[in-house]
Amino acid sequence: MLEGARIRLNGWQQAAVALGSAFGALLDPRRADLIAALGETTGKPAFERVLERMKKSPEGRAILLERPRVICSNVGYAWDLPANTFGAAYASFMGSRNFSPDDRPPVRFMDTEELAYVAMRAREVHDFWHALFGLPTNLIGESSLKVIEFEQMLLPMCLLSVIGGTARFNQKQRALFFQHYFPWATRAGMRSTDLMCVYYERHFHEDLDDVRRKWGIIPAPALPTSNAT
């Protein structure tokens, strides 16, 4: 069982939670709980499609069978891996920002345990994708990753997050994003393998460049420091 009680909502309740979460997330994009609620209440059809794809993939089926969690007790060994590995790149990303794998909010609004796990998995692999694509956690980096996530999963929340993120850009950031990062992210999301069907923890020990080639990952273009806010 995933920790946290799931809450069943009727159609009107789902709409109310979705609208409230969207409004609150626009006011304060740091509210991970509101972004999570928005993703769950608007994303059930998308998560159902992801679930079906995972069932058709060998690694996807293994993930569904074993239900690995990206939490400190399970991925802490990544901090001890050689510097060239994917696991070390993930550890460096997390450590440099003082992030903890345990900080993700629980899933509350999915109808079944299976869909709840898929939603949780999508939430927990977000930081793996940051490390793989070489994206920072500023406005441009997060908005770019949401474009990739939308290409991969077609989650409405990702599109709404891009709209909300770009609304907070200054003029230079907006030009940089739409001229360089949006086209790159669209191409990167379409070209890479089905990233929800990758059992990342089994590949921690592999060379970062090797897994990027294997999964069709196009690393992000360098972000000019003058626009990196």
N, C-alpha and C positions, 0 to 999 in steps of 0.2 A: 504493500500500500504506500502511496505517496503521502507524505505528512501534510496535515491541514485538511479541514473538512470541506468537501465539495458542496456547493449550493446549487440546487436546481431552480431555474428561473423559467417562467412562462415567456411568451413572446413580448408582451408589454414590459415586463421586468427587464428582459435582456436589452430592449431598446433604451430603457431609462438608464440602466447601468452604462451602456455604451455611450450615450450622449453625455452623461455626467462625467465619465472617465475622459472622454475626448476633450471636453471643456476644461477640466482640471489639468490634464496633461499639457494643454496649450498654455495655460497660465503658469505651470511649473513643470517643465520637461524633465526635471530631476526626480519626479515622483514615479519610481519604478513600479509601484503597486497599481497606479492608475493606468500606466501603459500596459501592464500585464492584463488588467481587467478589460481594457479596450481590445487587446489582441484576442482574448478568449471569447468575449461576447459577440465579436464580429467575424471570428475566424473559423467557426466550426466546419463549414464546407471545405475550406482550404486544408485544415488538419485531417479531415477525412480522406482527401485526395493524397496527402502525404502518407497517411497510414497505408493506403492501398499500394502505393509505390514501394514502401518499405517491405511490405509482405512479398513483393515480387523480386526483391534483391537479396542475395545471400547474406551480405553484411547487415542489411536492413532487418531481415528475419532474426539474425543473431541478436541485434540490439533489442528487438521486441521481446525475444525469449528471455534474455538475461537482464534487461532493463538497467543498464549501468547508470549511475548517477555521477554527475560532475561535482563532487564535493571533496573537501580537503583530504578526508581519510582515503579516498580512492585515487586521487591524482597527485598527491603530495610528492610522489617519487619523481615527478617531472623536474623538480628543482635540482635533482642530483644527476641528470642526464648530460651527456656531452653537449658543448655549446652549439654544434652544428645541427642538432636534432630538432624535429618539430616540437617535441615535448619541452625542450629547453627554451625555444622561442615563445611558447605559450607561457612558461614560467616567468620568463623575462618580462613579457607583456603585463602579466598580473602583478609581479613584484614591483615593477617600476611605477605602478599606479597605486600600490597598496590595496589592490583588490583581493577579495577572498572568494573562492568558488562557492562558499556557503551562503553568499548574500542574496541569491535569487529568491524572489517571493514565491510562495506555493501557488499551485493551480487550484482555482476555486470553482470555475464555472463550466467545466466540461461534463458531459452527460455520463460517460463511461470511464472506467479505470484505464482502458487502452488509449482513448483519446487524451485523457489527462496526462498520460505518460508522454505521448507524442508532443503535446504542448509544452511540457516541462523540458523535454529533450531539445526542442527548438530554442527554448529560452537559455538552456545551459551551454549549447554549442556556440552561442553568439561570440564568446571570447575566443574560441578556437578560430573562428572566421576572422576576427580582428588580427590574430597572429598570422594566419595564412595569407591574407591579402595585404598585410602590412599597413593597416589603417589605424590612425590615432583615435582618441576618444573625444576630440573636439567636435564642433558643429559640422564641419565639412566631413570629417571621418565617419561620424555616426550617420549622417544623412546618406553618404555614399554606401555604407553597409546596408542601410535600409533599402536602397535601390536593389542591391544584390539579393537581399532576403525576399523582396517582392518578386524578383525574377525567378527565384528558386521555389517559393511557396505560394505566391499570389495572395498573401495575407493583406486584407484591407488596411489593417493597422500600420503596415509598413508604408503604404502610400500616404496615409494620413500623417505619419511621422515625417516623411519627406516634405510634405506641404508645410507642416508646422515648423520644421527646422529651417527651411529656406526662407520662411517669413521673418526669421530672426537674423538672417544674414545682413551684413552691411553691403554696400555696393561692390566693393572689391571681392568679397567672399562670394557674392552671387555670380559675378562674372566668372570667377575661377571655377566655381562648381559647375555651372551650366556649359562652359566652354571646354572643360577638361574632365572633371570628375564624373559628371552625370553620363556622358558618352562612354567613358571607361567602365563605370559600374554596370551599365546596361550590357555592354559587351562581355564583361567578366562574369556576370550572373548567368548569361545565356551559354557561355562557352564551357564553364566548369561542369564537372560531373554532378549528379544529384547528391548534393552535400548532406541531405538528411539521411542518406543511406550509407554514410561512412562511419565505421566504428573507430572513431579517432583514437581512443585509448590504446588500441592495438597497434597504432602507428607512431606512438610517441618516440620510440627509439630510432625511427628512420630519419634519414637526412632531410632537412627542410626543403631544399631545392628539389630533391627526388620526389617527395610527396606532392609538391606543387606541380611538377610536370605530370605526374601520374593522374592527378585530379583536375588538370586543365586550369589551374589557378593562374591568373594574370595579376601579379602584384601591383599595388597602387602606384601611380606616378608620384614623384617626390612632391611634398607640400612645401611651397616657399614659406620660410619662417615669418615673413611679413604678413602672411595671410592665415597663420596657424592659430587663430583664436575663434 
